[in-house]
Amino acid sequence: MDGMPYALSCTLGVFCAIVVLVRLKVPLMAAILAGATAICLLSGRGPLATLKMLGLGAIHPTAIGLVVITTLLLVLSGAMQAGGQMERIVSLARQFLRRPAVAMASLPALIGLLPMPGGAVFSAPMVASAAGGHEVEPARMSAVNYWFRHIWEGWWPLYPGVLTAVGMVGGGIGEFAMYQAPITLLMVASGLLIFRGSSRGLHATGAPPPRGTKRRLLWAASPIWIIILIWAPAAVLLRLAPRGIMPDDAWTALARFGPMSLGVLVAVIWTVRLNRLRWPAVRGVLAGRSIYVLGGIVLSVMVFKHVITQSEFAGRIAAELKVMHVPLVLVVAALPYIAGLVTGLAVGFVGSSFPIVLPLIATLAGEESIRPYVVLAYAFGHLGQMSSPLHVCYIVSNQYFKTPFRAVYRRLVPSLAVMAVLIVGYVLVLRLIVG
């Protein structure tokens, strides 16, 4: 065993096992927990020690904080849907955006500001309506709906994948978003290829919107602004508070997720009152199965991360790859892409690949900043989930427009290829800027 890359073989084996389990329709949470258990046992721990490590990972303050904020975000989305607020936002946005092509892209992007599992099925009829009667093939409408629905997912702090990555990478949400935000511009630029060869009528400018449309749109979207308005000052105040009042891990989790959770909680209360939702409607939102499924996935992700860190496999993998002369930058891009391709979820590629690639990033960066390589890993993971036939949004969008996967892929592949090139270019520029 001395000459064999044991840690790398074990970790990649576990990673492949997670992939196989997901393909066999095993729930993602169960697959990730099985992988975490395997890592514990392969690192030489017995059954009792393994159970203890899994338990400690589950009750870690960061894990608890992520589950809380994920649950609150999904409750907010459900409350807005139950109160008809989503419909009002989209209707007003359609009036405000005068070009059909701009409206087709902007409406799913607007809905994408809130993380909703399968949210593309909500924006799909809006894309069809925004086409304004022009002849647009179903595959193009589905591709537009799917692509622009996800332009924010590289950095927008309401997404569980982003929050999970922040929890693993360290630093604040603001710092993470600062480096990741250009991914949105890259997606918009590459997504324009989907409109290539479309009807000229889609690009014609329509009549001006009724007076007051912008104001009414901002009011309808008030939950989003409430979150931001509460999160920003709360984060500043928390940074000024004394740190000695609780353990370091708990304080770090509170500083990272407390202000955002407070903002989302207030937004939930505001949304319920604004839409005059009665208890039966609120109870229906709280009973939504997707809330608890995604919360469980986030928890399992953090358990896996805890196990990888405590088993010290990650550091050993970096050393083994160095001995094998494998380009680390290739591993940093490829593992998240494969994980995204297989799981079709941001929390899936972050949870299964970041515990492995982050220590490799530290080794790769050396004395330089790790941020360009974090961008590379996350962006390629996002690219992987956008390529995935398992992505729920991709499935429901194609179902709504009654178009086969192959036809939509033909629209997506040029954008995916250009996106990959733009990501590499951005990372190279970022390395020159930040060192």
N, C-alpha and C positions, 0 to 999 in steps of 0.2 A: 504493500500500500504506500510505501514511502515515495515512490516516483509517480504516483497517480494523483491527479487533482481531486482529492476526496471531497473537499467542501464544495467545489464547483459541480462535480458529478452529482452529489446528493441534492444540491439546491436546484439544479436544472432538472433532475429527475422528479423532484417534488413539483416543480413548476409545470412540467409536462403532465404529471398526474392530475394537477388542478385543471389543466386544459382538457384532458380526456374526460374527467368527471363532468365538467360543464357541458361538453359535447354530448355526454350521455344523459343530459337533462337533470343532473344532480343540482340542487339549488346552489347558487354561488356561495352563499354563506357557509353551507356545509362543506363545500369543496375547499374553501380557504381554510376553515378550521381543521379539516383533515390534513391539509398541507402543513399547517402549524404544528399539529401533533406529530407528524412524521419527522419534521425538522428537530423537534425536541428529542425524539427517540434516537435519531441518527447521530445526535450530538453526544449521546452516551447517558442521557438521563433516563431514569426508571419511570414507571407509570405514575407513581405518586408525585415525583418531582415534576413530571410533565403536566399533570393536572394543576399543580400549584402555579407553574409558570403561565399556563393558559388563564387561570383565574386572576393572577396579578395583572396580566395584560388587559383583561376585561374591565377591571376596576381602576385602571390608571386614569388620572384626572383628564388627560387629553382625550382618551377614548370616550369618557362620559360626556365631556364637553361637545365632542363631535356628534354624538348620538342626539344630544339635546337640541342642538341647532339644526340638525337635519330634520328632526321631527317637527320643529316649529316651522321650518320653511315649507314643508309639505302640507302642514295644516293651513298655512297662509294661502297657498295655491288653491287648496280645496275650498276654502272659504270664499275666495274671489270667484271661483267657478260657480259655487252654490248660489251666490248673490247676484249672478249675472254681470258682475263687474268686468270680467274678461270680454264678454260680448260688447259692452259699451266701449271699452278701450279700442277694440279692433274696428268698430264702426266709425268712431271719430278719426282714427288714424287713416282709414281708407279715404275719408273726405279731405284730410289735411295733405295727403301725398297725392299729387296730381297726375303723375305719369304711371300708367299701368305697370310697367316693368319695375319702377321704383317701389310701388305699393306691393307688388308680388314678393319682392325681396325684403322689404322693411317690415311687413306684418308678421311673418314668422320670426324675424329678428326681434321685434318688440315683445312677442310672446316668450321668446327665448330668454328675456331678462329674468324670468321666474322659472326655477327648475321644476318641471312637471314631468314625471315619467310618462312617456308616450305622448308628450305635449304636441307633437307634430300633427296628431289627428285633430287637434283643436284648431290649429292654424291652416290646415289643408283646405277647408271650405272657403276661408278668407283669401287664400291664394287663387283659387278658382274664380271667386267673385272679383278679385282685383284685376284679373285678366280683361275684364270689361267687355266680354262678348267676342273678343278676338280669338281666332282659331289658334289654340296652343295645344300641342300634343300632350297627352297625359304624362308621358315619361319626363318631359321637360318641367311640367308643373310639380311633379313629385320631387324631382331633383332640386328645384328651387326651394321648395318647402323644407326639405330635409337639410340642405346645406346651410341656408341662412338662419335656420332655427338654432344652429349651434355655433354661430360666430363668436359668442361671448364666453364659451365654455373653457377657454384657455386661461381666463383670469378673473371673471366676474365672481365676487366673493359670496354670492348666494348659492353657488354650485357646490354640492357635497364633495365632488372630486377635487375642486380647488382647495376647499377647506381641509380635506384629508392630506393633500400635498403640502399645504402650509404646516400642518401638524407634524409632518415628517421632516420637511426641509428645515424648519425653524425660521426665526424672524417673524415679522408681522405680515398681515394680509396686504398692507399698502406696499411694502417692499416687493413682495411676490408679484403683485399686480403691475407694478411699474415696469418690470422686465418682461412680463408675459403679455401685456396689453397689445403690443404690435401684432401679435398673432391674429387678432381680430382684423386688422388691416390687410394682412396677408390672405386671410380667408375671403374677405370681400373682393380683393383683387383677383384671386384665382377663381372665385365663384362667378365672376362676370363671363367666364367662358361658357357657362351653362346657357346663357342667352344668345350665344353665337348662332347666327342663321335664323333668329326668331323674327316674327312679323314686325314690320315697321310701325304698325299701329300701337304696339306695346310701348314705344318710346315717344309717342306724341303727348304733348302737355295738355291737360284738361282744364276745365273752368276753375277759377279760384274757389276755395272753400268758403262756406258761410262765415260770417263774422262771429268771432268768439270760439271757433272750433279748437284752436290751440289751447285756449284757457280751459275749455271743458275736457280736453284730452289730458292735460296736466292734472286736473282734479281727479279724473277717473283713475289715473296712475298714481294717486297719492300714496298708497302703501309702499311703493318702491322708494319714493322720496323720504317718507317717514323713517324708513330703515336707515337711510344714509344720514339724515339729519340727526338722528339719535346716536348712531354708531360713532361718527367722527368725534363729537365732543366727549362722549363717554370714554372712548379710547384714550384721549388726551388726559382726562382726569384720572384715569386708572394708572397711567404712567407716572403721574405725580404722587400717587398714594404710596405710603411706606410698604416695603416688601416683607417685613418681618412678621406680619400678622398670620401667615400660614406657610406650610412647607413650599419649597421652591417649585416642585412639580405642579402643585395645585395653583400656585400664583401664576405660573407660566400659562397654564390652561385658561385661567380666568382672564388674564390679560389678552389672550389670543382670541377667545370666543365669547367672553362675557358681553362686551359692548354690542357685538352683532346679535347675540341672542336677545338682549334687551330690546334692541330695535325691532327685531322680528316679532317679539311678543307684543309690543305696543302696536305694531302694524296689524297683527291678528285681531286684537281687541278693537282697533279702529275699523277694520274691515267688517267685523260682525255688526258693529253699531251703525256704520254707514249704510250697509245693505239691509239693516233691520232683520237679521237672521234670528229666527226663534230656535229654541233648544232642540227640537227634532232635526232641524237642518244642521246645527252645529254637531249634534251627536252623530249624524250621518258622516260628516267630515272626519270626526275623530275615529270613527269605526273603519275608515278606509284601510284596506289590507296593505296597500303599497307603502303606506307610512311606516309600518312596522317591519315590512320586508327590507326596505332600504336601510332603516335604522339597524337592523340585524347585520346587513352586509357591511355597513360602516364599522360596527363593533368587531366583526370578524377580521376586517382589514387591519384594525389597530392591534388586535391580538397577534396576528401574523407578523406585523412590524415589530412588536415587542419581543417575540420569539426569535426572529432573525437577529435582532440587536443583542439580546442576552446570550444567544448561542455562539456569538462571535464568528459565525460562518461568513458574514459579509467581508470582514477584514481578511479572512483566510482566502476567500475567493479573489480578492484584489491581488494578493500576493501570488496566488497560483497563476492568474492570467498574465501577470508580469513575467513570471518565469517562462510561460508558454509563448510569450511575445505576440499575444492576440491584441489587436488594436482596441483599447478600452473604449474609444469613442464609438466604435462600431457596436459594441455590446450595449453602451448607454442608449443608443438610438433603437437598436433592434429589439431588445427585450420588451420595452414598453409598447412598441408597435405590435408585436406578436400578441401581447396580453390584451391590448385594445381590440385587435382583430378577432380574438377568440371570445372575449367576454362581452364586447359591445357596450361597455360601461366605463365611465371615467374612474369611478371608485374601484372598478375591477382592475384596470391597468395600473392605477396608482398603488393599490393595495398589494397586488401580486408581484409587481416589478420594482417599485421604488425602494423597498427594503433591501433589494439586491444591488440596484444601480447607484444609490446614493453614496455608499462607501467607495464605490469605484469612481464616482465623480470627484470625491475628495482626493483620491489618489491621482486622478487625471489632471485635476486643476493644480495640484501642488501649491505653490505660493500664490497662484492667481486666484481670481474670484471663481466660485463654483457656479455662479448664476448663469453664465452662457450654457453650461452643460445641463443645468436643471431645465432651462428653456428647451434645449434639444430633446431631453428625455420626455418632458411633458408634451411638447408639440408633436413628437412622433407617436406617442401614446394616443393623443387625440386623433391624429391621422389614422391610426389603426382602428379606433372605434368608429370613425367615419367610413372606413372601408368595410366594416363588419356587416354581414348579412344577418347577424344576431341582434343588431341594434334595434330596440323596440320602435324608435321613431321611424327608422327606415322601413320596417315591416308595416306599420300602420299607415304610413304615408302612401306606400305602394298599394295597399289594400283599398284605401279611399279612392285613389285615382284609377284603380283597376288596371294597373300596368305591371308587366312582369319585371322581375329583378334585373334581367339581362339588359332590357331597354334602358332602365334607369342608370345602370352601371356605365353604359356607353356615354351617358351625359356626365357622369361623375369622374370617370377616370382621367380626362384631361385636367380637370381642376385638382384632383388628388396629386397628379404628377407635378404640376406647376407649384402646388403648395409645398411639396417636399423640397423642391429646388429653392424656393423662397425661404423656407425655414433654415436650410443650410447656409444660405447667404446671410440671413439675419444673425445667426449664431456667430459666423465669422466676423461680421461687423461689430457685434457685441464684444467679442474677444479683444478686438483692437481698441475699443473704447474703454472697457473696464479693466482690461489686463487679466 
